[in-house]
Amino acid sequence: MDPSPRPYHHGNLRAALLKTAERLLERDGPAALTMRAIAREAGVSHTAPAHHFGDLPGLLADLAATGFTRLAETMRRAATDPAPRAPLHAYVRFAQDHPGLYTLMFRSDRLDYGRESLAAASREAWSILFRSVGSDTDSAAQADLTTTDLTTLGHVTYRWSLLHGFCTLLLDRRLDPLLAAPSCGGDPHVLLDAMVPPPAAAAAAVRPPPPAPESTSPPGCR
């Protein structure tokens, strides 16, 4: 008989299983995430994960939900920083620190967004993100899409697209040649500052140009 104690007990097993799943995800990649592998890594019965999550999609949804909750908190803290780009840098650091989890959070093919834990956590993260990537004039904007004007929606989409695309390229190591340039010094946040305009400039970039003034030339001189 194995005299070593089980590492977890029923009081914290659910949280322990999620922590174990995240560790496996970051260490071995998404293909390693099976119910049996997670149970084995956690040192519990192979039926234990099913008791808490039902099946693997349920476990992945709850794992992604913890990611969105942590991302929301990260962005919320960064929003108190007076530096205008602080939330953007916080978003990228989250992706850098948790690459497997970040990728899973946006893998709709593996996640059931009908699961309430995931739906609620992603809504909360979206609400914080919506305000964090807004321009100076959008600072009071709320993530109520029924009352948000098209200009604000366009601005938020533009800025988030830059941010999410940057993280995806960074995690896929597609930015390595650019980061190797002396002007970047290997720091993706230097490149981020160069890529993402300040909030006011970003708002202007998606604002339609004003109509050209009518000519004031006298008749016959046009």
C-alpha positions as CSV (number, residue, x, y, z in Angstrom):
1,M,0.0,0.0,0.0
2,D,1.3,3.5,-0.9
3,P,1.8,5.2,2.5
4,S,2.0,8.7,1.0
5,P,-1.0,10.9,1.7
6,R,-3.3,12.2,-1.0
7,P,-2.3,15.8,-1.8
8,Y,-5.9,17.1,-1.7
9,H,-9.1,16.4,0.2
10,H,-12.7,17.0,-0.7
11,G,-12.8,20.4,0.9
12,N,-10.5,21.9,-1.8
13,L,-10.6,19.3,-4.5
14,R,-12.4,21.4,-7.1
15,A,-9.9,24.3,-6.9
16,A,-7.0,21.8,-6.8
17,L,-8.3,20.1,-10.0
18,L,-8.5,23.4,-11.8
19,K,-5.0,24.4,-10.6
20,T,-3.7,21.0,-11.7
21,A,-5.4,21.4,-15.1
22,E,-3.8,24.8,-15.6
23,R,-0.4,23.4,-14.7
24,L,-0.8,20.6,-17.2
25,L,-2.0,23.1,-19.8
26,E,1.0,25.4,-19.4
27,R,3.5,22.6,-19.2
28,D,2.3,20.1,-21.8
29,G,-0.2,21.9,-23.9
30,P,-4.0,21.5,-24.5
31,A,-3.6,17.9,-25.9
32,A,-2.5,16.8,-22.5
33,L,-5.8,17.8,-20.9
34,T,-7.8,14.7,-20.3
35,M,-9.9,13.8,-17.2
36,R,-7.6,10.9,-16.4
37,A,-4.4,12.9,-16.8
38,I,-5.7,15.7,-14.5
39,A,-6.8,13.1,-11.9
40,R,-3.5,11.4,-12.1
41,E,-1.5,14.6,-11.7
42,A,-3.7,15.7,-8.8
43,G,-3.3,12.2,-7.1
44,V,-7.0,11.5,-6.9
45,S,-9.4,8.9,-8.3
46,H,-9.9,9.1,-12.0
47,T,-13.6,9.6,-11.3
48,A,-13.1,12.7,-9.1
49,P,-13.0,15.3,-11.9
50,A,-16.3,14.1,-13.4
51,H,-17.9,14.5,-10.0
52,H,-17.1,18.2,-9.9
53,F,-17.2,19.2,-13.6
54,G,-19.3,16.5,-15.4
55,D,-17.0,16.1,-18.4
56,L,-13.9,17.6,-20.0
57,P,-15.8,20.5,-21.7
58,G,-17.2,21.4,-18.3
59,L,-13.8,21.4,-16.7
60,L,-12.3,23.5,-19.6
61,A,-15.2,26.0,-19.3
62,D,-14.6,26.4,-15.6
63,L,-10.8,26.7,-16.2
64,A,-11.4,29.4,-18.8
65,A,-13.8,31.1,-16.4
66,T,-11.0,31.4,-13.8
67,G,-8.8,32.9,-16.5
68,F,-11.4,35.6,-17.3
69,T,-11.9,36.3,-13.6
70,R,-8.2,36.8,-13.2
71,L,-7.9,38.9,-16.3
72,A,-10.7,41.1,-15.2
73,E,-9.0,41.7,-11.8
74,T,-5.7,42.4,-13.6
75,M,-7.3,45.0,-15.8
76,R,-9.2,46.5,-12.9
77,R,-6.0,47.0,-10.9
78,A,-4.2,48.4,-14.0
79,A,-7.1,50.9,-14.6
80,T,-6.0,52.7,-11.4
81,D,-2.6,53.4,-12.8
82,P,-2.3,57.0,-14.2
83,A,-0.3,55.8,-17.2
84,P,-2.7,55.8,-20.2
85,R,-1.4,52.5,-21.6
86,A,-1.2,50.6,-18.2
87,P,-4.3,48.4,-18.9
88,L,-2.9,47.4,-22.3
89,H,0.4,46.4,-20.8
90,A,-1.4,44.5,-18.1
91,Y,-3.4,42.6,-20.7
92,V,-0.3,41.6,-22.6
93,R,1.5,40.6,-19.4
94,F,-1.4,38.4,-18.5
95,A,-1.0,36.6,-21.8
96,Q,2.7,36.3,-21.4
97,D,2.4,34.9,-17.8
98,H,-0.4,32.4,-18.7
99,P,0.0,31.6,-22.5
100,G,-1.9,28.3,-22.4
101,L,-4.7,29.7,-20.3
102,Y,-5.0,32.8,-22.4
103,T,-5.2,30.8,-25.6
104,L,-7.8,28.5,-24.1
105,M,-10.0,31.4,-23.1
106,F,-10.4,32.4,-26.7
107,R,-10.8,28.9,-28.2
108,S,-14.5,28.8,-28.8
109,D,-14.2,25.4,-30.4
110,R,-13.3,23.9,-27.1
111,L,-15.5,25.9,-24.8
112,D,-19.2,25.8,-23.9
113,Y,-20.2,29.5,-23.5
114,G,-23.6,28.3,-22.4
115,R,-22.1,27.3,-19.1
116,E,-23.0,30.0,-16.6
117,S,-19.6,30.2,-14.9
118,L,-17.9,30.9,-18.2
119,A,-20.6,33.3,-19.5
120,A,-20.6,35.3,-16.3
121,A,-16.8,35.5,-16.0
122,S,-16.4,36.5,-19.7
123,R,-19.0,39.2,-19.3
124,E,-17.2,40.7,-16.3
125,A,-13.9,40.7,-18.1
126,W,-15.5,42.2,-21.2
127,S,-17.0,45.0,-19.1
128,I,-13.6,45.9,-17.6
129,L,-11.9,45.6,-21.0
130,F,-14.5,47.7,-22.6
131,R,-13.7,50.6,-20.3
132,S,-10.0,50.0,-20.1
133,V,-9.4,50.2,-23.9
134,G,-11.6,53.2,-24.3
135,S,-10.3,56.6,-25.2
136,D,-10.2,59.6,-23.0
137,T,-13.7,60.5,-24.1
138,D,-14.9,57.0,-23.6
139,S,-13.7,56.7,-20.0
140,A,-17.2,56.6,-18.6
141,A,-18.4,54.2,-21.2
142,Q,-20.2,51.1,-20.0
143,A,-20.3,47.7,-21.7
144,D,-24.0,48.0,-22.4
145,L,-24.1,47.3,-26.1
146,T,-27.8,48.4,-26.4
147,T,-26.8,52.0,-25.6
148,T,-23.3,52.3,-27.0
149,D,-22.9,54.4,-30.1
150,L,-21.3,53.1,-33.2
151,T,-18.2,55.3,-33.0
152,T,-17.4,54.0,-29.5
153,L,-18.0,50.4,-30.6
154,G,-15.6,50.9,-33.5
155,H,-13.0,52.5,-31.3
156,V,-13.1,49.7,-28.8
157,T,-13.1,47.0,-31.5
158,Y,-10.1,48.7,-33.2
159,R,-8.1,48.9,-30.0
160,W,-8.9,45.4,-28.8
161,S,-8.2,43.9,-32.2
162,L,-4.7,45.5,-32.1
163,L,-4.2,44.2,-28.5
164,H,-5.5,40.7,-29.1
165,G,-3.7,40.3,-32.4
166,F,-0.5,41.5,-30.7
167,C,-0.8,38.9,-28.0
168,T,-1.5,36.1,-30.5
169,L,1.5,37.0,-32.6
170,L,3.7,37.3,-29.5
171,L,2.7,33.9,-28.1
172,D,3.1,32.3,-31.5
173,R,6.6,33.8,-31.6
174,R,5.8,35.6,-34.9
175,L,7.1,38.8,-33.4
176,D,10.6,37.4,-32.6
177,P,12.3,39.0,-35.7
178,L,10.9,42.4,-34.8
179,L,11.8,42.1,-31.2
180,A,15.4,41.2,-32.2
181,A,15.7,44.7,-33.7
182,P,18.0,47.0,-31.5
183,S,15.2,49.6,-31.3
184,C,13.0,47.0,-29.4
185,G,15.8,45.5,-27.3
186,G,13.8,42.2,-27.1
187,D,11.0,43.9,-25.1
188,P,7.5,43.4,-26.5
189,H,6.2,46.3,-24.4
190,V,8.5,48.7,-26.2
191,L,7.0,47.5,-29.4
192,L,3.5,47.7,-28.0
193,D,4.0,51.3,-27.1
194,A,5.1,52.0,-30.7
195,M,2.2,50.1,-32.2
196,V,-0.8,51.2,-30.1
197,P,-1.5,55.0,-30.3
198,P,-2.4,56.9,-27.1
199,P,-6.1,56.8,-26.3
200,A,-6.9,60.2,-27.9
201,A,-5.0,59.4,-31.1
202,A,-6.7,56.0,-31.3
203,A,-10.1,57.6,-31.1
204,A,-9.2,60.0,-33.9
205,A,-8.0,57.1,-36.0
206,V,-11.4,55.5,-36.2
207,R,-13.4,58.7,-36.3
208,P,-14.6,59.5,-39.8
209,P,-13.0,62.6,-41.4
210,P,-15.2,65.8,-41.4
211,P,-16.9,66.6,-44.7
212,A,-14.9,68.9,-47.0
213,P,-16.0,72.5,-46.9
214,E,-18.0,73.8,-49.8
215,S,-16.0,76.0,-52.2
216,T,-16.5,79.7,-51.6
217,S,-15.2,80.6,-55.1
218,P,-17.5,83.0,-57.0
219,P,-19.6,81.5,-59.8
220,G,-17.7,81.1,-63.0
221,C,-14.3,80.8,-61.2
222,R,-14.4,77.1,-60.3
